[in-house]
Amino acid sequence: MDASQIEKAKQEMIQKYGEWTAQSILLAPGVYTVAGKEAPSGRPAHYVRVTQDFMGQPLQNLRVLDLACLEGMFALEFAKHGAQALGIEGRLESVEKARFANRVLGYANCDFVQDDVRNLSAKKYGLFDVVLCCGILYHLDDRDVFVLLERMAEVCKRLVIIDTHVAVDHSVTGKTRLGKKTSYAHKGEKYYGRYYAEFTTESLQQKLKSFWSSLGNNQSFWLERPSLFRAIKAAGFASIYEDLEPYLASAANDRLTFVALKSRS
Protein backbone atom coordinates (compact mmCIF):
# COMPACT_ATOMS: atom_id res chain seq x y z
CA MET A 1 0.00 0.00 0.00
CA ASP A 2 1.14 3.54 -0.66
CA ALA A 3 0.83 6.34 1.90
CA SER A 4 -2.65 7.43 0.80
CA GLN A 5 -3.96 3.87 1.00
CA ILE A 6 -2.43 3.42 4.44
CA GLU A 7 -4.03 6.65 5.63
CA LYS A 8 -7.41 5.52 4.32
CA ALA A 9 -7.05 2.15 6.03
CA LYS A 10 -6.03 3.88 9.25
CA GLN A 11 -9.17 6.03 9.17
CA GLU A 12 -11.26 2.89 8.71
CA MET A 13 -9.58 1.43 11.81
CA ILE A 14 -10.36 4.60 13.74
CA GLN A 15 -14.00 4.42 12.71
CA LYS A 16 -14.19 0.87 14.03
CA TYR A 17 -11.91 0.91 17.08
CA GLY A 18 -11.38 4.56 17.97
CA GLU A 19 -8.41 6.91 17.82
CA TRP A 20 -4.92 5.84 18.78
CA THR A 21 -4.67 7.07 22.34
CA ALA A 22 -1.10 8.37 22.63
CA GLN A 23 1.46 6.22 20.90
CA SER A 24 2.50 7.79 17.62
CA ILE A 25 3.91 5.18 15.24
CA LEU A 26 5.28 6.02 11.81
CA LEU A 27 3.38 3.86 9.31
CA ALA A 28 4.58 5.46 6.06
CA PRO A 29 6.18 8.75 5.00
CA GLY A 30 3.94 11.43 6.50
CA VAL A 31 1.50 8.92 8.02
CA TYR A 32 1.49 8.55 11.80
CA THR A 33 -0.97 6.68 13.97
CA VAL A 34 -1.59 9.95 15.85
CA ALA A 35 -2.14 12.72 13.30
CA GLY A 36 -0.01 15.77 13.93
CA LYS A 37 2.20 14.00 16.43
CA GLU A 38 5.30 13.72 14.30
CA ALA A 39 7.76 13.27 17.14
CA PRO A 40 7.16 9.74 18.41
CA SER A 41 8.27 8.87 21.93
CA GLY A 42 11.97 8.18 22.28
CA ARG A 43 11.40 5.54 24.92
CA PRO A 44 11.07 2.53 22.55
CA ALA A 45 14.44 3.23 20.95
CA HIS A 46 15.94 3.88 24.37
CA TYR A 47 14.75 0.52 25.70
CA VAL A 48 16.27 -1.14 22.65
CA ARG A 49 19.61 0.49 23.52
CA VAL A 50 19.30 -0.59 27.17
CA THR A 51 18.64 -4.15 26.04
CA GLN A 52 21.65 -4.10 23.73
CA ASP A 53 23.86 -2.70 26.50
CA PHE A 54 22.88 -5.38 29.02
CA MET A 55 22.43 -8.38 26.75
CA GLY A 56 25.53 -7.85 24.63
CA GLN A 57 24.21 -9.74 21.62
CA PRO A 58 22.21 -8.99 18.45
CA LEU A 59 18.50 -8.46 18.95
CA GLN A 60 17.91 -11.07 16.24
CA ASN A 61 18.90 -13.64 18.88
CA LEU A 62 16.34 -12.45 21.42
CA ARG A 63 12.71 -13.19 22.19
CA VAL A 64 10.98 -10.16 23.73
CA LEU A 65 7.67 -9.92 25.62
CA ASP A 66 5.77 -6.62 25.90
CA LEU A 67 3.22 -6.80 28.74
CA ALA A 68 0.04 -4.69 28.48
CA CYS A 69 1.42 -3.42 25.20
CA LEU A 70 -1.49 -1.04 24.45
CA GLU A 71 -1.10 -0.18 20.75
CA GLY A 72 2.17 -2.06 20.34
CA MET A 73 4.78 0.69 20.28
CA PHE A 74 7.51 -1.18 22.19
CA ALA A 75 6.98 -4.58 20.57
CA LEU A 76 7.04 -3.01 17.11
CA GLU A 77 10.28 -1.16 17.87
CA PHE A 78 11.99 -4.36 18.99
CA ALA A 79 10.65 -6.20 15.94
CA LYS A 80 12.05 -3.46 13.70
CA HIS A 81 15.49 -4.29 15.09
CA GLY A 82 15.07 -8.00 14.46
CA ALA A 83 13.85 -9.41 17.79
CA GLN A 84 11.05 -11.95 18.01
CA ALA A 85 8.44 -9.78 19.73
CA LEU A 86 5.14 -10.67 21.36
CA GLY A 87 2.71 -8.12 22.78
CA ILE A 88 -0.02 -9.05 25.27
CA GLU A 89 -2.88 -6.59 25.70
CA GLY A 90 -6.21 -6.89 27.48
CA ARG A 91 -8.40 -4.58 25.41
CA LEU A 92 -9.46 -5.72 21.93
CA GLU A 93 -9.44 -2.21 20.44
CA SER A 94 -5.78 -1.73 21.31
CA VAL A 95 -4.85 -5.20 20.07
CA GLU A 96 -6.49 -4.57 16.70
CA LYS A 97 -4.69 -1.24 16.30
CA ALA A 98 -1.37 -2.92 17.15
CA ARG A 99 -2.06 -5.68 14.64
CA PHE A 100 -2.97 -3.12 11.99
CA ALA A 101 0.31 -1.25 12.48
CA ASN A 102 2.19 -4.54 12.28
CA ARG A 103 0.45 -5.51 9.02
CA VAL A 104 1.38 -2.15 7.52
CA LEU A 105 4.99 -2.38 8.69
CA GLY A 106 5.25 -6.02 7.64
CA TYR A 107 7.08 -7.50 10.62
CA ALA A 108 6.76 -11.28 10.40
CA ASN A 109 8.70 -11.51 13.69
CA CYS A 110 6.00 -9.70 15.69
CA ASP A 111 2.64 -10.86 17.04
CA PHE A 112 -0.08 -9.58 19.37
CA VAL A 113 -2.57 -11.48 21.51
CA GLN A 114 -5.54 -10.35 23.57
CA ASP A 115 -5.14 -11.57 27.13
CA ASP A 116 -4.95 -10.35 30.71
CA VAL A 117 -1.32 -10.15 31.84
CA ARG A 118 -2.42 -11.82 35.07
CA ASN A 119 -2.71 -15.00 32.97
CA LEU A 120 1.01 -14.95 32.16
CA SER A 121 2.84 -18.27 32.57
CA ALA A 122 5.73 -20.14 30.97
CA LYS A 123 3.36 -22.97 30.10
CA LYS A 124 1.12 -20.63 28.11
CA TYR A 125 3.67 -18.34 26.47
CA GLY A 126 7.08 -19.95 26.82
CA LEU A 127 10.32 -18.22 27.84
CA PHE A 128 11.66 -14.81 26.87
CA ASP A 129 15.10 -13.27 26.97
CA VAL A 130 13.63 -9.84 27.71
CA VAL A 131 10.36 -8.80 29.36
CA LEU A 132 8.99 -5.26 29.17
CA CYS A 133 6.72 -4.24 32.05
CA CYS A 134 6.17 -0.63 31.07
CA GLY A 135 3.07 0.99 32.50
CA ILE A 136 1.14 -1.98 33.95
CA LEU A 137 2.49 -2.79 37.43
CA TYR A 138 0.83 0.25 39.02
CA HIS A 139 -2.55 -0.74 37.54
CA LEU A 140 -2.71 -3.98 39.55
CA ASP A 141 -4.25 -4.63 42.96
CA ASP A 142 -2.08 -5.70 45.89
CA ARG A 143 -1.78 -9.47 45.42
CA ASP A 144 -1.56 -9.20 41.63
CA VAL A 145 1.50 -6.92 41.83
CA PHE A 146 3.50 -9.67 43.53
CA VAL A 147 2.07 -12.45 41.38
CA LEU A 148 2.97 -10.62 38.16
CA LEU A 149 6.54 -10.03 39.38
CA GLU A 150 6.80 -13.76 40.09
CA ARG A 151 5.29 -14.67 36.72
CA MET A 152 7.76 -12.36 34.98
CA ALA A 153 10.61 -14.13 36.77
CA GLU A 154 9.11 -17.44 35.66
CA VAL A 155 9.08 -16.54 31.94
CA CYS A 156 12.18 -14.32 31.88
CA LYS A 157 15.56 -15.84 31.10
CA ARG A 158 17.64 -12.72 31.71
CA LEU A 159 16.34 -9.10 31.68
CA VAL A 160 13.21 -7.19 32.71
CA ILE A 161 12.59 -3.48 32.16
CA ILE A 162 10.06 -2.08 34.64
CA ASP A 163 8.58 1.38 34.14
CA THR A 164 6.17 2.18 36.99
CA HIS A 165 4.84 4.65 39.51
CA VAL A 166 5.99 4.32 43.10
CA ALA A 167 4.08 5.48 46.15
CA VAL A 168 5.03 8.86 47.57
CA ASP A 169 3.02 11.32 49.64
CA HIS A 170 0.23 12.74 47.47
CA SER A 171 0.93 16.21 48.86
CA VAL A 172 4.11 16.04 46.78
CA THR A 173 2.61 14.62 43.58
CA GLY A 174 -0.89 16.08 43.74
CA LYS A 175 -2.40 12.64 43.10
CA THR A 176 -5.45 12.88 45.31
CA ARG A 177 -6.58 9.36 44.40
CA LEU A 178 -3.54 7.98 46.20
CA GLY A 179 -4.37 6.93 49.76
CA LYS A 180 -2.47 6.89 53.02
CA LYS A 181 0.61 4.76 53.57
CA THR A 182 -0.26 1.17 54.42
CA SER A 183 1.26 -2.28 54.27
CA TYR A 184 0.51 -5.58 52.54
CA ALA A 185 1.87 -9.00 53.51
CA HIS A 186 2.99 -11.43 50.84
CA LYS A 187 4.60 -14.79 51.66
CA GLY A 188 5.38 -13.70 55.18
CA GLU A 189 7.01 -10.40 54.21
CA LYS A 190 5.51 -6.95 54.81
CA TYR A 191 5.63 -4.43 51.95
CA TYR A 192 4.69 -0.76 52.15
CA GLY A 193 2.73 1.28 49.67
CA ARG A 194 -0.49 3.17 48.96
CA TYR A 195 -3.75 2.22 47.31
CA TYR A 196 -4.74 4.21 44.23
CA ALA A 197 -8.37 4.61 43.13
CA GLU A 198 -8.44 3.52 39.49
CA PHE A 199 -12.17 4.19 39.23
CA THR A 200 -14.75 5.94 41.38
CA THR A 201 -18.27 6.03 39.90
CA GLU A 202 -17.54 4.99 36.31
CA SER A 203 -19.83 2.50 34.59
CA LEU A 204 -18.52 -0.83 33.26
CA GLN A 205 -18.61 0.57 29.72
CA GLN A 206 -16.59 3.60 30.78
CA LYS A 207 -14.06 1.36 32.50
CA LEU A 208 -13.59 -0.77 29.38
CA LYS A 209 -13.06 2.36 27.28
CA SER A 210 -10.52 3.77 29.72
CA PHE A 211 -7.50 2.45 27.87
CA TRP A 212 -4.97 3.87 30.32
CA SER A 213 -6.57 2.40 33.44
CA SER A 214 -6.82 -0.99 35.10
CA LEU A 215 -8.61 -3.96 33.61
CA GLY A 216 -11.37 -4.84 36.05
CA ASN A 217 -9.96 -3.85 39.45
CA ASN A 218 -11.23 -0.63 41.03
CA GLN A 219 -8.05 0.01 42.96
CA SER A 220 -4.35 -0.61 42.45
CA PHE A 221 -1.45 -0.89 44.88
CA TRP A 222 1.61 1.30 44.39
CA LEU A 223 4.67 0.05 46.24
CA GLU A 224 7.11 2.42 47.87
CA ARG A 225 10.52 2.40 46.26
CA PRO A 226 12.34 0.20 48.87
CA SER A 227 9.44 -2.26 48.95
CA LEU A 228 9.41 -2.45 45.17
CA PHE A 229 13.12 -3.34 45.18
CA ARG A 230 12.54 -6.03 47.81
CA ALA A 231 9.60 -7.47 45.87
CA ILE A 232 11.62 -7.64 42.64
CA LYS A 233 14.46 -9.44 44.43
CA ALA A 234 12.03 -11.79 46.22
CA ALA A 235 10.42 -12.67 42.86
CA GLY A 236 13.71 -14.13 41.68
CA PHE A 237 15.84 -11.38 40.16
CA ALA A 238 19.47 -11.15 41.22
CA SER A 239 20.19 -7.44 40.69
CA ILE A 240 18.38 -4.17 40.00
CA TYR A 241 19.57 -1.00 38.26
CA GLU A 242 17.81 2.32 37.91
CA ASP A 243 17.50 3.81 34.43
CA LEU A 244 17.59 7.59 34.76
CA GLU A 245 17.13 8.66 31.16
CA PRO A 246 13.35 8.28 30.50
CA TYR A 247 12.33 10.83 33.15
CA LEU A 248 15.34 13.13 33.45
CA ALA A 249 13.34 16.03 31.98
CA SER A 250 10.27 15.35 34.13
CA ALA A 251 9.42 17.10 37.38
CA ALA A 252 7.57 14.01 38.59
CA ASN A 253 9.35 12.03 41.27
CA ASP A 254 7.00 9.06 41.40
CA ARG A 255 7.62 7.56 37.95
CA LEU A 256 10.75 5.45 37.69
CA THR A 257 12.37 2.90 35.39
CA PHE A 258 14.39 -0.09 36.55
CA VAL A 259 16.31 -2.91 34.91
CA ALA A 260 16.24 -6.22 36.76
CA LEU A 261 18.49 -9.15 35.84
CA LYS A 262 18.28 -12.88 36.47
CA SER A 263 21.52 -14.66 37.30
CA ARG A 264 23.23 -16.27 34.34
CA SER A 265 22.72 -20.04 34.52
Beta strands, then each sheet from edge to edge (+ up, - down):
strand 1: 26-28
strand 2: 31-32
strand 3: 63-67
strand 4: 84-89
strand 5: 110-114
strand 6: 128-134
strand 7: 156-165
strand 8: 182-186
strand 9: 189-197
strand 10: 219-223
strand 11: 239-242
strand 12: 255-261
sheet 1: 1+ 2-
sheet 2: 5+ 4+ 3+ 6+ 7+ 12- 11+
sheet 3: 8+ 9- 10+
end
